[in-house]
Amino acid sequence: MKPYDILVAGEINPDLVLTGDVTPAFGQAEKLVDSASFSIGSSSAIFACGAARLGLQVGFVGVCGDDLFGHFMLEEMTRRQVDVAPAIVDASVSTGMSVILSTASDRAILTHVGSMNCLRADQVTNELLARSRHIHVASYFLQSALQPGLPDLFRRAHALGLSTSLDPNWDPTGRWSGFDELLHFVDVFLPNENEALAMTGSANVELALTRLAQKCPWVAIKLGPRGAIAGQRAAKASSPALKVNVVDTTGAGDSFDGGFLYGYLHDWSLERALKLGAACGSLSTRTAGGTTAQTTLEEAMQYVD
């Protein structure tokens, strides 16, 4: 029995989430917002906490600074049952941070990268991989030091018997480069609708799913309030989002990933894994912040079976 069901190789940063009338007004105008919360941020860390909340054993390797933000993140992830022993604290860098301007239907994100782009593939050692069943990577375009070695990292993971997953997140450059090679080593690909359309050049999400499913064994595309669709070779499935009182969508896609990968790692059908992913993503939006409303497996299963 391996210690980790999932090893996450990712970025470490907190989020400052502001909700209400969050559209800035320049000219030194001051506006009042409804709420402000300081919480676990980064796609990778939110995913790790969501997967651990479902009962998976999760290890996390990433780089943060020896500073207030870094220690906050490591302590909060530990409190949520994520093993951060593999994480690297580097006093020469500063931990990054995101400020999220959130409404019920959308959000804008202002990010200081800091140490988010510091993790290298060679820091994810074979010894660490050998302790894991699966490796997950998110925020591909923020993790610029990881990018060059990621195909080889996934190749090493496969050689050691691990499966792999990738949530690309948005490419600020709009080039979407590197995926032709990388997707050959990805077992589960987890983009959202805009990402899938942009990287495939498709006119609609159904065509994007078809094209991506030709390259990866399992693909799930998140559609926000419309739920999600997925493909596994010729098989396809769809699931609506749950009807909940949406407060903040921060991290909903990462919570979806946790649910979907729970099903994948337990050999569930594509449709059942997708339902769990949709439930986890939907339920996570009930409060501000990416982790505060993440669901237990028991609660989520009410919407699956």
N, C-alpha and C positions, 0 to 999 in steps of 0.2 A: 504494500500500500504506500503510495507516494505522499509526501507531506502536503503538496499543493495540488488541488484540482486545477487551478489556474494560476499561472505566473503572469503578472502584468508588468510590461516594460514601458514606463510612461513618464509623463511630466508631473510635477508637484507644484501646485500653487493654490492659494485661497481665492475665493470670490467675495467681492462686496456687491450684494444684490440690492438694487433700489427698485421699488415698485410704486406705481401710481402715475402721475403726470411727469414722465421722466425725459421728455424732449427738452434738451438744453436750450437756454436762451442766453446768447452771448451779450456783450455790452455790460458786463458786471451785474446782470439781473439775477436775483436770487429767487429760486422757486422751492416750494415745499413739496416733499414726496410723502407717500403714505407710509412706507416702511423702509428700513435698512437692516440688512442682516449680513454678518460676517461668517462665512461658512467654508466648508471643504469645497474646493474648486478643482478644475482640470478634468477633462474628459476621462482620463485614465483613472484618477483617484475616485471620482464619482462612480464609475463602473465597478471598481474594486469593492467599494462599500456596498453597492447594490448586490453584487454577486455574493459577498459574505453574508449579507442580510438574508439571502435565500438559503443559506446553510452550506455554501461551497467553501472549501479551504483555499484562501487566496494569499499569495505572496506578492510583494511589490518591490521592484527595483527601479530606481530613478535617482535623480540628483537634485538636491536642494541646498540652500545656503545655511550656514550656522547662524541663523538669525530668527527673529520673532515669527515671521511667516513660515519658515521651514519647520521650526519646532511645533508650531500650532498644527500644521498639517500632519506631521508624524504622530503627534499625540492623539489627534482626532481620528486618524485612520486606525491606530491601535485600539482606541476605545470602541471602534466598530468592527473589531475582530479581524482586521487585515494585518498580516505579519509584515512589518516594515524592516525587519532585520537586514534584508538585502539592500536597503536603500543606502545611498552614498551622501554623506553630509560633507560639503566642500566649503571651507571658510573663505575661499578665494572668489566665490560667486555670490550673487544675491538671489533669493527666491523671487520668482515672478508673481504677478497678481493680475486678476481680471476684475474690472468694474462692469457690472451687468445692469443695463437699463431695461427693466422687464415690464411688459404689459401682459395681459391674459392671452393675447394672440401672437405676440412676437417679442423679440428682444434685440438690443444692440449690445455689442461687447467691445470694451476698450481694454487691451491687454498689454502689460509690460512683460516681455518674454523672460527676462532674467535667466534663471538656470533651466528653463523649460527645454532649451536646445542643447543641453550639455551631455546627455546620456549617449554613450557610444555602444555599438553592437558588441564590441569585444568585452565590455563590462558585464554583459549577460553571459556568464561563463557556462561551459558544458556541465560543470558540477551543479550549477543552479538549475539548468534545464533538466538534468537527470532527476531532480527532486519533484518534477512537475508532470502533469498529464497534458497540459495545454498551455500555450502562450498567447496572450492578447496584447495587441498594440493599438493605440488610438492617437489622435492628433499627429498624424504622419507629417504634415507640413510644418508644424511647430517644432518637431523633433528633428531639426536639420542635421545634427551630428549623428543621429541614428540612421538616417536615410541611406547613406552609401553602403552600409554593412547589413541592412535589413534582409535583402535576399539571402545572403549567406547565413544570417542568424536563423531564418526560417528553414533553410536547408539543413542546418545543424540540428534544429528542433525535430524535423522529420526523421533524420537519421537516428535520433535517440527515442523515437516512438511518440513524440508529441504531435498533437494537431495544432493548427494555427488559426488566428482570426485577426481581422484588421477593420477598424473603423477609421476612415481616412480624415474625416472632418474637412472643412473648407480649405481650398487652396487660394490664398490671397493673391498669388500671381496670375491665376487663371490659366496656367499652362498644363496642370495635371500630368506632369511628366513623371516617368519612372514606373508606371503601373503595368505596362505591357510585360515587363520582366517579372515584376513583383507578384502579380496575381497568379502566376504559375505555382507559387509556393503558399498561397492562401487557401485554407480549407473553408473558412466562413468569412464572407465579405459583408460589411454592415454599413453601407452609406445611407444618407437620407436622399430624398427625392431630388433636390437641387444638385447634390453632388453626383448622383448617378446620371442625371441628364447631362451635366457639364462634361464629365469624363468620357461619356460614350458618344456625345454629339447627337443624342436621340431626340426625336420630336415628342415622344411621350414616355411615361414611366414604364409601361408594359414592354415597349421595345427595348428600353434600357435594361430591364430585367432579363429579357431573352438574351441579349448580347453578353451581359455579365455572367449569366448562368452557363454560358459556353466556356467560360474561363475558370470558374470556381465551382466546386462541388455544391456548396450551399451559399445562397445569396438572400439577404433580407433587406428590403428598402423601406425606410421609415417615411411615412406620409403625413406626419403631424396629426392634426385633428381627424384625418381620414383613416388613421390606423396604419397598416403596413401590408406589403405584399412580399412573397418569398418564392424562390425557385430552387429546385433540387433536380438537376438534369432536366428531364421533360416534365416533371411534376411541378405544379404551381399551387399556391395557396394565398388567401387573403384573410385579413382580420380587421374588424373595425376597432377604433379607439373606444374605451369606456366613456360613458357620460358621467363626468365628475365636475365639481366646481373648481375650475382651473384658476390657480393663483399665480403660478410661476412655472414656465416650461423649462427652466434651466436644468440641464442634465437628464431630461426625459429620454432622449435617445440613448444615453449611456445606461440608464436603468432598463430600457428595452433590451439593450445588448446583453445585460446580465441574465434576464429571463430567457431570452432566445438561446443563449449558450448553455444555460442550465438544461434546457430540453435537449440540445445537441449532445451534451456530455452524458446524458442519461438515455441516449438512443431513442428518443421520442420521434414520432412522425413529424414531418415538416409543419403540418397544420397545427398540431398541438404545441410545438415549440413556439410557433408564431403567436398563438393565442396567449401563451404565458408572457412572451415579450411585450405584446400590446397591453396586457394587464399591468405589468410592472412599469412600463413607460407612462401609462395613463395615471396610475395611482400616485406616482412620484410628483405630480404637478399640484397636489392639494395644498401645499404650503410653500413659502419662499425658500429658495436654496435647493441645491441638487440632491441632498441626502436626507433631509429631515423627514420627508414623507415616504421614503422608500419602503416597500412592502415586504412582509414576511412571505414565505412560501405558502403557509396555511391560508393567509388572506387572499393571495393572488389566485390560488387554486379554486376558489369559489367561482371564478370567471372562466375557468378552463374546462373542468369536468362537468 
